[in-house]
Amino acid sequence: MKETRVQLLLLLPAVAVFALFLALPMLTVLSESFRTFVPGRIGSLEGAPLTVQNYTELFLQVYARYFAQTYLLAFWASVIAIVFAFPIAYYIARNASPWVRKTWISALIGLMFLSALVRVYSIQLSFGSAGIISSGISALGVNSNGRSYLYFVIVAGLLHYAIPMSILILMGAIQNLNPRLTEAAQSLGASAVKSHLTITVPLCIRGLVSAFLVSMTLGVSAFVIPLVLGRGRVLFISNLIYSRFSEIANYPSGAAISIVMMVLSVLLIFIMSRLATFLDRT
């Protein structure tokens, strides 16, 4: 009994911080999402009428476009990041010397501390209409002002974060594998590619799911990348939330979009976790 009481006392500061800075603000956002928008009103203490209109209007096509392009671009950026990150992570974890491994890890961590604005404007200066490769883009007949090209540039911006983070996550998963399993498959006649596809990849499924979820989280919550690289034509949900809260002061609408975005993220985590468990069993 005494040990249990001590453990509860040790958990009390963390629970208090969690309740004060996460649970309480989210409950405030949830309450605000059911309020009627009244121009000039901030907060729900003035007794604004309750309504579900802030949620029902999200079924309009204009909102569906925001959600679709946010999650689709984040999804493709996450998939591409894993495709590029896995072989790099495997090389660092298995073939690199300790000195080279430490250098790689230091470089990857350093990339994570690089300013988001520096990353975004480096992409813009490289792939923009006046960028260093604009002549090559024009020669290929690609319209640098087209929506498809803007999607490509935004995905490239998201990869700046997704690839380094995915490499760091996958390195831990690969290091925990027994390399003799792949060697045994190859000794039995399997090619190097087949042994990795049938042994290494399935055993790294939890690491792959974790890398995918982290990349999706970074992509879905991106704000500066779509704001700058999208040129005002391609915006993410985070940009829409900012517009609702800051530009037109429609707090109920912004709160409703925030709650829906959080629910979709939790649902995605649940689905991917169940998928990883299912693949582990099979």
C-alpha positions in Angstrom: 0.0 0.0 0.0 2.8 2.4 0.9 4.6 1.7 -2.4 1.4 2.3 -4.4 1.0 5.6 -2.6 4.5 6.7 -3.4 4.1 5.8 -7.0 0.9 7.8 -7.2 2.7 10.8 -5.6 5.5 10.5 -8.2 2.9 10.4 -11.0 1.0 13.4 -9.7 3.2 16.2 -11.2 3.1 14.6 -14.7 -0.6 14.1 -14.5 -1.1 17.7 -13.4 1.0 19.0 -16.3 -0.9 16.7 -18.7 -4.3 17.9 -17.4 -3.4 21.6 -17.3 -1.6 21.9 -20.6 -3.3 19.2 -22.8 -6.6 17.9 -21.4 -8.0 21.2 -20.3 -7.2 23.1 -23.5 -8.6 20.3 -25.7 -11.8 20.3 -23.6 -12.0 24.0 -24.2 -11.6 23.5 -27.9 -14.3 20.8 -27.9 -16.7 23.1 -26.0 -16.0 25.9 -28.4 -16.7 23.7 -31.5 -20.4 23.4 -30.5 -20.9 27.2 -30.2 -22.6 29.4 -32.7 -20.3 31.8 -34.5 -20.9 35.4 -33.3 -18.7 38.0 -34.9 -16.5 39.6 -32.3 -17.0 36.9 -29.6 -14.0 35.1 -28.3 -14.4 32.2 -26.0 -17.5 30.4 -24.8 -18.1 32.2 -21.5 -20.6 34.6 -23.0 -23.3 32.0 -23.5 -23.4 31.6 -27.2 -26.0 29.1 -28.4 -25.0 25.5 -28.9 -25.1 24.1 -32.5 -23.7 21.2 -34.6 -23.5 23.4 -37.7 -19.7 23.7 -37.4 -19.5 20.0 -37.9 -22.2 19.5 -40.5 -20.7 22.2 -42.8 -17.4 20.1 -42.9 -19.3 17.8 -45.3 -19.2 20.5 -48.0 -17.0 19.7 -51.0 -14.7 22.7 -50.3 -13.7 21.2 -46.9 -13.4 17.7 -48.4 -10.7 19.1 -50.7 -8.7 20.4 -47.8 -8.8 17.1 -46.0 -8.2 15.0 -49.1 -5.1 16.9 -50.3 -3.7 17.1 -46.8 -3.9 13.3 -46.0 -3.1 12.2 -49.6 0.0 14.3 -49.9 1.1 13.3 -46.3 0.5 9.7 -47.2 2.6 9.7 -50.4 5.3 11.6 -48.7 5.4 9.0 -45.9 5.5 6.1 -48.4 8.3 7.7 -50.4 10.2 8.5 -47.2 10.1 4.8 -46.1 11.2 3.6 -49.5 14.2 5.8 -49.4 14.9 5.5 -45.7 14.8 1.7 -45.4 17.9 0.9 -47.5 19.9 3.8 -45.9 18.9 2.7 -42.4 19.9 -0.9 -43.2 23.3 0.2 -44.5 23.9 2.3 -41.4 22.8 -0.4 -39.0 24.4 -3.4 -40.7 27.3 -2.4 -42.9 28.7 0.9 -41.7 31.6 1.0 -39.3 31.0 2.5 -35.8 32.6 5.8 -36.8 30.6 6.0 -40.0 27.4 5.1 -38.0 28.0 7.9 -35.5 28.6 10.4 -38.3 25.4 9.4 -40.0 23.4 9.7 -36.8 24.9 13.1 -36.0 24.1 14.3 -39.5 20.5 13.1 -39.4 19.9 14.6 -36.0 21.5 17.8 -37.2 19.0 17.9 -40.1 16.1 17.7 -37.7 17.3 20.9 -36.0 17.6 22.8 -39.3 15.1 25.7 -39.4 11.8 24.9 -41.3 12.1 28.2 -43.1 15.5 27.3 -44.4 14.3 24.0 -45.7 11.2 25.5 -47.3 12.9 28.4 -49.1 15.7 26.1 -50.3 13.1 24.0 -52.0 11.4 27.1 -53.4 14.7 28.5 -54.7 15.5 25.2 -56.3 12.1 24.2 -57.8 10.4 27.6 -58.2 9.7 29.3 -61.5 13.0 31.2 -61.2 14.9 28.4 -59.5 18.2 26.9 -60.5 16.5 23.9 -62.3 13.7 26.0 -63.8 15.3 25.7 -67.3 15.3 21.9 -67.0 11.7 21.9 -65.9 10.7 24.1 -68.9 12.6 21.9 -71.3 10.6 18.9 -70.1 7.4 20.8 -70.8 6.3 20.8 -67.1 4.1 23.7 -66.1 5.7 25.1 -62.9 2.4 26.8 -62.0 0.3 23.7 -62.4 -1.4 22.1 -59.4 0.3 18.8 -60.0 3.7 20.4 -59.9 2.8 22.2 -56.6 1.8 18.8 -55.2 5.3 17.5 -56.2 7.1 20.5 -54.6 5.1 20.1 -51.3 5.9 16.4 -51.1 9.6 17.3 -51.7 9.3 19.7 -48.8 7.7 17.1 -46.5 10.5 14.6 -47.3 13.0 17.0 -45.7 11.5 15.9 -42.3 10.1 12.5 -43.1 13.3 10.8 -44.5 15.7 11.7 -41.6 13.1 10.7 -39.0 12.2 7.5 -40.7 15.9 6.5 -41.0 16.4 7.1 -37.2 13.3 5.0 -36.4 14.2 2.2 -38.8 17.8 1.9 -37.6 16.6 0.8 -34.2 14.2 -1.8 -35.7 16.9 -3.2 -38.0 19.5 -3.4 -35.2 17.2 -5.6 -33.1 17.0 -8.2 -35.9 19.2 -11.3 -35.9 21.2 -11.0 -39.1 21.7 -14.8 -39.2 18.0 -15.2 -40.3 18.7 -13.4 -43.6 22.0 -15.3 -44.0 20.2 -18.6 -43.4 17.7 -17.8 -46.1 20.4 -17.0 -48.6 22.3 -20.2 -47.7 19.2 -22.1 -48.6 19.1 -20.6 -52.1 17.1 -17.4 -51.7 18.5 -14.3 -53.4 19.5 -11.2 -51.5 16.5 -9.3 -52.6 14.1 -12.2 -51.8 15.6 -12.8 -48.4 15.2 -9.2 -47.5 11.6 -9.0 -48.8 10.6 -12.2 -47.0 12.7 -12.0 -43.8 13.9 -8.5 -43.0 10.9 -6.5 -44.1 8.2 -8.6 -42.3 10.3 -8.6 -39.1 10.6 -4.8 -39.3 6.9 -4.2 -39.7 6.5 -2.5 -36.4 9.4 -0.1 -37.2 7.9 0.5 -40.6 4.5 1.3 -39.1 6.1 3.6 -36.5 8.1 5.5 -39.2 5.0 5.8 -41.3 2.9 7.2 -38.5 5.6 9.7 -37.5 6.0 10.8 -41.1 2.2 11.1 -41.5 2.0 13.1 -38.3 4.7 15.5 -39.5 3.0 15.8 -42.9 -0.6 16.2 -41.7 0.4 18.9 -39.2 2.7 20.8 -41.6 2.0 24.5 -41.7 4.9 26.4 -43.3 5.6 23.9 -46.1 2.1 24.1 -47.8 1.8 27.8 -46.9 5.0 28.8 -48.8 5.4 26.0 -51.4 1.6 25.8 -52.1 1.7 29.5 -53.2 -1.8 30.0 -51.7 -3.3 27.5 -54.1 -2.7 24.3 -52.1 -3.3 24.6 -48.4 -3.4 22.0 -45.6 -5.9 21.6 -42.8 -3.5 23.4 -40.4 -3.5 26.5 -42.7 -7.3 26.4 -42.7 -7.4 26.2 -38.9 -5.0 29.2 -38.7 -7.2 31.1 -41.1 -10.3 30.4 -39.0 -8.7 31.4 -35.7 -6.5 34.3 -36.8 -7.8 35.9 -40.0 -11.6 35.8 -39.6 -11.8 35.0 -35.8 -14.3 32.2 -36.4 -13.3 30.2 -33.3 -16.1 27.6 -33.4 -15.3 26.6 -37.0 -11.6 26.4 -36.3 -12.3 24.4 -33.2 -14.5 21.9 -35.0 -11.9 21.4 -37.7 -9.3 20.8 -35.1 -11.4 18.2 -33.3 -12.2 16.4 -36.6 -8.5 16.4 -37.5 -7.6 14.9 -34.1 -10.2 12.2 -34.4 -9.0 11.2 -37.8 -5.4 11.1 -36.5 -6.4 8.8 -33.6 -8.4 6.6 -36.0 -5.3 6.4 -38.3 -3.1 5.3 -35.4 -5.6 2.7 -34.3 -5.9 1.2 -37.8 -2.2 1.1 -38.4 -1.6 -0.4 -35.0 -4.1 -3.2 -35.6 -2.6 -3.7 -39.1 0.9 -4.1 -37.6 -0.5 -6.6 -35.0 -2.3 -8.6 -37.8 0.9 -8.7 -40.0 2.9 -9.9 -37.0 0.6 -12.8 -36.4 0.6 -13.8 -40.0 
